[in-house]
């Protein structure tokens, strides 16, 4: 299990879930994007729950392992979807613009 630290609060979740959330936050930050992410958690008493967080370029989010006695929280479909989104965002690439495009679209007068 891992604990996610976000906006002064903490959330206990599965290790793969926490890793996917942080990877997605990293992808969003590198592309100046944001998204609301709802992910499964375990409350302190071990009952299941869900939390929604807004993740963006200025989000301060971290995770750490947690020596919890509750069973590992697993949600393979969620992890796969978040990993897909992270890959879809990809790495920002410079836009190639030809000289003729610049001449046709830029008016300095």
C-alpha positions in Angstrom: 0.0 0.0 0.0 1.0 3.6 -0.5 -0.1 6.9 0.9 -0.6 9.8 -1.4 0.0 13.3 0.0 -2.0 16.0 -1.6 -3.2 19.5 -0.5 -2.6 18.9 3.2 -4.4 15.6 3.2 -3.3 12.0 2.8 -5.0 9.0 1.0 -4.2 5.3 1.5 -4.4 3.4 -1.8 -2.8 0.5 -3.6 0.8 0.8 -4.7 0.1 0.4 -8.4 -2.7 3.0 -8.2 -0.5 5.5 -6.4 2.3 5.0 -9.0 -0.2 5.5 -11.9 -1.6 8.7 -10.3 1.9 10.2 -9.9 2.9 9.2 -13.4 -0.2 10.8 -14.8 0.4 13.9 -12.7 4.0 14.1 -14.1 2.7 13.7 -17.7 0.1 16.5 -17.1 2.7 18.8 -15.5 5.1 18.4 -18.4 2.4 19.3 -20.8 0.8 22.1 -18.7 -2.5 20.2 -18.5 -4.9 19.4 -15.7 -7.5 16.8 -15.0 -9.7 15.6 -12.1 -8.8 12.1 -11.2 -11.0 9.9 -9.0 -9.3 6.9 -7.5 -10.0 4.2 -5.0 -8.8 4.6 -1.4 -9.0 2.8 1.9 -10.2 4.8 4.9 -8.3 4.5 8.1 -10.7 1.8 9.3 -10.0 -0.2 6.2 -13.3 0.4 4.4 -13.2 1.2 0.7 -13.8 4.7 -0.6 -13.0 7.0 -3.5 -11.4 10.5 -3.6 -11.3 13.0 -6.5 -8.4 15.3 -6.8 -7.6 18.1 -9.3 -4.1 17.4 -10.8 -2.3 20.2 -12.7 1.1 21.7 -13.4 1.4 23.3 -10.0 0.0 20.4 -8.0 2.2 19.3 -5.1 1.6 15.5 -4.9 3.8 12.8 -3.4 3.5 9.2 -2.2 5.3 6.9 0.2 5.0 3.3 1.2 2.6 2.7 4.1 3.0 -0.2 6.6 -0.8 -0.7 6.6 -2.4 -3.9 7.9 -5.3 -3.6 5.4 -5.2 -5.7 2.3 -3.6 -4.2 -0.8 -6.1 -2.2 -2.9 -6.0 -3.4 -6.5 -7.9 -1.9 -9.5 -6.2 -3.1 -12.7 -8.7 -1.3 -15.0 -8.1 2.0 -13.4 -4.3 1.6 -13.5 -4.5 0.6 -17.2 -6.7 3.6 -18.0 -4.4 6.1 -16.3 -1.3 4.6 -17.9 -3.1 4.9 -21.3 -3.8 8.6 -20.6 -0.2 9.2 -19.5 1.1 7.6 -22.8 -1.5 9.5 -24.8 -0.3 12.8 -23.5 3.3 11.9 -24.3 6.3 14.1 -24.3 5.9 17.7 -25.5 7.5 18.2 -28.9 8.4 21.5 -30.6 6.1 22.4 -33.5 7.9 22.6 -36.8 6.8 25.6 -38.8 8.2 26.3 -42.3 9.4 29.7 -43.4 6.5 30.0 -45.9 4.0 29.4 -43.1 5.6 32.2 -41.0 5.6 34.6 -44.0 1.9 33.8 -44.7 0.7 34.2 -41.2 2.8 36.9 -39.6 2.1 40.5 -40.3 4.6 42.9 -38.6 3.1 46.1 -40.1 
